Amino acid sequence: MRNIDFSHINLTPHKLKLGIIAAMLGILPLALVGHVAGDQKHTVVAGDTLWDLAQTYSVTVAELASLNGIEDPRLIIVGDELLVPGAPAPETPPTGNTYTVQPGENVSEIANRFGLSANELAEANNLNNPRLIHVGQQLNIPGNVSPDAPVVVQNGTPMVAPRPNDPAIEAIMDAAAAEFGVDPKLVKALATVESAWQQGAVSSAGAVGIMQIVPGTAEYMETEVFKAPMNEDISVEDNIRMGTRLLALLTSTTGTERDAVAAYYQGLTPTQSGVYFNETQGYVASVYATKYLYWP
């Protein structure tokens, strides 16, 4: 498994300038940029408009303008602190895996990153209007996760391995995915996390090749599935076909692509029991982050 690093995305001066212009024009961004503070104050940042803030805090534009002595509601300045009447709008408290919304993101984009539909993500977070999310908001990531699961992605996009570039290997993956009915993008992402497409990779558990096949799995696939000898340790094609066929079998058995990815890492038995080990959480997130970045 590859370690997941986290990075923070800062607004550049150019983006700040655009945000001020957007605020003056009253443009509604896809993600509301702001911080909901418990002391009923709001610091204006790029992308904010009074209309957006009124929706977020469940007040009217007139109330905000009057309370803060704003003569022209179209003009608010980045860095100003605005008083907000009443309590902040309630949000669903995060449980299990969470993701922190970053500047410019929307629900569809975030959902795709985790292998979800926009509706699934919206329902998991009680979002009546999926357009109204703001930077810094914690979104629940639904799935078969344990209650004490760690935050797998926070304050930015997970850093993943560089995208492998080998047209010959990619062609074999495409062919194997078509043969066994698996998403080729998922095969490429999983192989990137497993080995960075290195056939010579060998793990401490004895897993070999691009798809990191352990000896016991290789024996089962040869005798019970392919019913023919395979050279997964030296043959790139055999290794990829075996790993892809295994992913197809796991998808069929578990019923979901996401559970299949988890079972590929931790085994079928715990996955079918609804158990995701902590390391599995990071593995699944890393696979989907890789797929999102390189093969969306």
Residue pairs with C-beta under 8 A, 6 or more apart in sequence:
1 193
1 265
1 279
1 282
1 283
1 286
2 160
2 161
2 193
2 286
3 282
4 152
4 153
4 158
4 159
4 282
4 285
4 286
4 289
5 158
5 159
6 153
6 154
6 155
6 156
6 158
6 159
7 155
7 156
7 157
7 159
8 155
8 156
9 102
9 103
9 156
9 157
11 19
11 45
11 46
11 103
15 46
15 103
16 46
16 78
18 46
19 33
19 45
19 46
19 47
19 48
19 78
20 46
20 77
20 78
22 29
22 46
22 47
22 49
23 44
23 46
23 47
23 48
23 49
23 74
23 75
23 76
23 78
24 74
24 75
25 74
26 49
26 50
26 51
26 74
27 49
28 49
28 51
28 52
28 131
29 47
29 52
29 104
30 104
30 105
30 106
30 131
31 47
31 101
31 102
31 103
31 104
31 105
31 106
31 133
31 134
31 135
32 47
32 48
32 52
32 53
32 56
32 132
32 133
32 134
32 135
33 45
33 46
33 47
33 48
33 103
33 134
33 135
34 42
34 43
34 44
34 45
34 48
34 52
34 53
34 56
34 134
34 135
34 136
35 42
35 43
35 45
35 134
35 135
35 136
36 42
36 56
36 57
36 88
36 89
36 91
36 134
36 136
36 137
37 43
37 88
38 88
40 83
40 84
40 85
40 86
40 87
40 88
41 81
41 82
41 83
41 84
42 53
42 57
42 81
42 82
42 84
43 79
43 80
43 81
43 82
44 76
44 77
44 78
44 79
44 80
44 81
44 82
45 78
45 79
45 135
46 78
46 103
47 103
48 76
48 78
49 74
49 76
50 61
50 64
50 65
50 70
50 73
50 74
50 76
51 61
52 132
53 64
53 82
53 84
54 60
54 61
54 63
54 64
55 132
56 88
56 89
56 132
56 134
57 64
57 84
57 85
57 86
57 88
57 89
58 86
58 89
59 84
59 85
59 86
61 73
63 85
64 70
64 73
64 82
64 84
64 85
65 71
65 73
67 82
67 83
67 84
67 85
68 82
68 83
70 76
76 82
91 137
91 138
92 125
92 126
92 140
94 138
94 139
94 140
95 140
95 147
96 140
96 141
96 142
96 143
96 145
96 146
96 147
96 149
97 140
97 141
97 143
97 145
97 149
97 150
97 151
97 152
97 153
97 281
97 285
98 138
98 139
98 140
98 141
98 151
98 154
99 110
99 113
99 114
99 138
99 139
99 141
99 153
99 154
100 136
100 137
100 138
100 139
100 153
100 154
100 155
100 156
101 110
101 133
101 134
101 135
101 136
101 137
101 138
101 139
102 135
102 155
102 156
102 157
103 135
105 133
105 135
106 130
106 131
106 133
107 118
107 121
107 122
107 127
107 130
107 131
107 133
108 118
108 130
110 121
110 139
111 117
111 118
111 120
111 121
112 292
112 296
113 157
113 288
113 289
113 292
114 121
114 141
114 143
114 285
114 288
115 257
115 258
115 288
115 291
116 141
116 142
118 130
120 142
121 127
121 130
121 139
121 141
121 142
122 130
124 139
124 140
124 141
124 142
125 139
125 140
127 133
133 139
141 152
141 153
143 258
143 276
143 284
144 258
144 259
144 262
144 271
144 274
144 276
145 276
145 281
146 275
146 276
146 278
149 276
149 278
149 281
150 278
150 281
150 282
152 158
152 281
152 282
152 285
153 285
153 289
157 289
157 293
158 285
158 286
158 289
160 192
160 193
160 286
160 289
160 290
160 293
161 192
161 193
161 196
161 290
162 196
163 192
163 293
163 294
164 188
164 191
164 192
164 196
164 197
166 197
169 197
169 210
169 236
169 240
170 188
172 236
172 237
172 240
172 241
173 184
173 187
173 188
173 191
173 240
173 244
174 184
176 182
176 187
176 240
176 241
176 244
176 245
177 183
177 184
177 187
177 244
178 184
179 241
179 244
180 241
180 244
180 245
180 247
180 248
181 248
182 244
182 247
182 248
182 251
183 257
184 295
185 291
185 295
185 296
186 247
186 257
186 261
186 287
186 291
187 240
187 243
187 244
187 247
188 291
188 294
188 295
189 287
189 288
189 290
189 291
189 294
189 295
190 211
190 243
190 247
190 261
190 264
190 287
191 197
191 210
191 211
191 240
191 243
192 290
192 294
193 283
193 286
193 287
193 290
194 201
194 207
194 210
194 211
194 212
195 201
195 209
195 210
195 211
195 212
197 210
198 210
199 209
199 210
199 234
199 236
199 239
201 208
201 209
201 210
201 212
202 208
203 212
203 214
205 214
206 214
206 215
207 213
207 214
208 218
208 232
208 233
208 239
209 232
209 233
209 236
209 239
209 243
210 236
210 239
210 240
210 243
211 232
211 239
211 240
211 242
211 243
211 244
211 246
212 243
213 221
213 232
213 239
213 242
213 243
213 246
217 246
218 230
218 232
218 233
218 242
221 230
221 242
221 245
221 246
222 228
222 229
222 230
225 245
225 249
226 242
226 245
230 238
230 241
230 242
231 238
232 238
232 239
232 242
233 239
246 264
247 260
247 261
247 264
250 259
250 260
250 263
250 264
250 268
251 257
251 259
251 260
253 260
253 263
253 268
253 272
254 260
254 263
254 268
254 271
254 272
258 284
258 288
259 271
261 283
261 284
261 287
261 288
262 271
262 276
262 280
262 283
262 284
263 271
263 272
265 279
265 280
265 283
265 284
266 276
266 277
266 279
266 280
266 283
270 276
270 277
276 284
